[in-house]
Amino acid sequence: MADSITAKQLGKVYRRYHPDSPTTLQEAVVSGRPRRVPIEQYWALRDVTFSVEPGEMVGVIGPNGAGKSTLLDLIARVTRPNEGTVK
């Protein structure tokens, strides 16, 4: 039987920027810092692999910041993964 949802080696990274970095073009021109440079990377999901067969029910549980909403965004194709695939 074919799987309804398949995720292989799924990963999503977000970049955090310095809070004082310019957020608009006007701020960038006035401050003389034209680019926002990320200060760190945060992996919301990394190396997630699973499959769900038709008719199965799945619950996603975990503490705040565990990546639940990110996983659902990737499954719904609201955002794209940085690594791996989801079908």
C-alpha positions as a Markdown table, in Angstrom:
| # | Residue | x | y | z |
|---|---|---|---|---|
| 1 | Met | 0.0 | 0.0 | 0.0 |
| 2 | Ala | 1.3 | 3.5 | -0.9 |
| 3 | Asp | 2.0 | 6.0 | 1.9 |
| 4 | Ser | 0.0 | 9.1 | 2.2 |
| 5 | Ile | 2.7 | 11.2 | 3.8 |
| 6 | Thr | 6.4 | 10.4 | 3.6 |
| 7 | Ala | 9.2 | 12.5 | 5.1 |
| 8 | Lys | 12.9 | 11.5 | 4.5 |
| 9 | Gln | 15.8 | 13.2 | 6.3 |
| 10 | Leu | 13.7 | 16.3 | 6.7 |
| 11 | Gly | 15.3 | 19.5 | 8.0 |
| 12 | Lys | 14.5 | 23.1 | 8.3 |
| 13 | Val | 16.8 | 25.9 | 9.5 |
| 14 | Tyr | 16.0 | 29.4 | 10.5 |
| 15 | Arg | 18.5 | 32.3 | 10.8 |
| 16 | Arg | 18.4 | 34.7 | 13.7 |
| 17 | Tyr | 19.6 | 38.3 | 13.1 |
| 18 | His | 21.0 | 40.8 | 15.5 |
| 19 | Pro | 18.1 | 42.9 | 17.0 |
| 20 | Asp | 19.9 | 46.1 | 16.1 |
| 21 | Ser | 20.3 | 45.2 | 12.4 |
| 22 | Pro | 18.3 | 47.3 | 9.9 |
| 23 | Thr | 14.9 | 46.0 | 9.0 |
| 24 | Thr | 14.0 | 48.5 | 6.2 |
| 25 | Leu | 15.9 | 49.9 | 3.3 |
| 26 | Gln | 15.8 | 53.4 | 4.8 |
| 27 | Glu | 17.4 | 52.1 | 8.1 |
| 28 | Ala | 20.1 | 50.4 | 6.1 |
| 29 | Val | 21.0 | 53.5 | 4.1 |
| 30 | Val | 21.0 | 55.8 | 7.2 |
| 31 | Ser | 23.0 | 53.3 | 9.4 |
| 32 | Gly | 25.5 | 52.5 | 6.6 |
| 33 | Arg | 25.0 | 48.7 | 7.1 |
| 34 | Pro | 23.4 | 47.6 | 3.9 |
| 35 | Arg | 23.1 | 43.9 | 4.7 |
| 36 | Arg | 21.6 | 41.9 | 7.6 |
| 37 | Val | 24.1 | 39.4 | 8.7 |
| 38 | Pro | 22.8 | 36.4 | 10.6 |
| 39 | Ile | 24.3 | 35.9 | 14.1 |
| 40 | Glu | 23.2 | 32.2 | 14.4 |
| 41 | Gln | 21.3 | 29.4 | 12.8 |
| 42 | Tyr | 18.5 | 27.5 | 14.5 |
| 43 | Trp | 17.5 | 24.1 | 13.3 |
| 44 | Ala | 13.7 | 23.8 | 14.0 |
| 45 | Leu | 13.8 | 20.2 | 12.5 |
| 46 | Arg | 16.7 | 18.0 | 11.7 |
| 47 | Asp | 16.9 | 14.4 | 10.3 |
| 48 | Val | 13.2 | 13.6 | 10.7 |
| 49 | Thr | 12.0 | 10.5 | 8.8 |
| 50 | Phe | 8.5 | 8.9 | 9.0 |
| 51 | Ser | 5.7 | 7.6 | 6.9 |
| 52 | Val | 1.9 | 7.6 | 7.3 |
| 53 | Glu | -0.2 | 5.1 | 5.5 |
| 54 | Pro | -3.8 | 5.9 | 4.3 |
| 55 | Gly | -6.3 | 5.5 | 7.1 |
| 56 | Glu | -3.7 | 6.1 | 9.9 |
| 57 | Met | -4.0 | 8.9 | 12.4 |
| 58 | Val | -1.0 | 10.7 | 13.7 |
| 59 | Gly | -0.6 | 13.2 | 16.6 |
| 60 | Val | 2.2 | 15.6 | 16.8 |
| 61 | Ile | 3.0 | 16.5 | 20.5 |
| 62 | Gly | 5.9 | 18.1 | 22.2 |
| 63 | Pro | 7.0 | 21.1 | 24.2 |
| 64 | Asn | 7.1 | 24.7 | 23.0 |
| 65 | Gly | 9.8 | 25.1 | 20.4 |
| 66 | Ala | 10.0 | 21.4 | 19.4 |
| 67 | Gly | 9.1 | 22.1 | 15.7 |
| 68 | Lys | 5.5 | 20.9 | 15.6 |
| 69 | Ser | 4.2 | 23.9 | 13.6 |
| 70 | Thr | 7.3 | 23.8 | 11.4 |
| 71 | Leu | 6.6 | 20.1 | 10.6 |
| 72 | Leu | 3.0 | 20.9 | 9.7 |
| 73 | Asp | 4.1 | 23.8 | 7.5 |
| 74 | Leu | 6.4 | 21.5 | 5.6 |
| 75 | Ile | 3.8 | 18.9 | 5.1 |
| 76 | Ala | 1.3 | 21.5 | 3.9 |
| 77 | Arg | 4.0 | 23.0 | 1.7 |
| 78 | Val | 3.6 | 26.4 | 3.3 |
| 79 | Thr | 7.4 | 26.4 | 3.5 |
| 80 | Arg | 10.2 | 24.4 | 1.9 |
| 81 | Pro | 12.7 | 22.2 | 3.7 |
| 82 | Asn | 16.4 | 23.0 | 3.7 |
| 83 | Glu | 17.2 | 19.3 | 3.6 |
| 84 | Gly | 15.3 | 16.1 | 2.8 |
| 85 | Thr | 12.0 | 15.6 | 1.1 |
| 86 | Val | 8.3 | 15.4 | 2.0 |
| 87 | Lys | 5.7 | 13.9 | -0.2 |
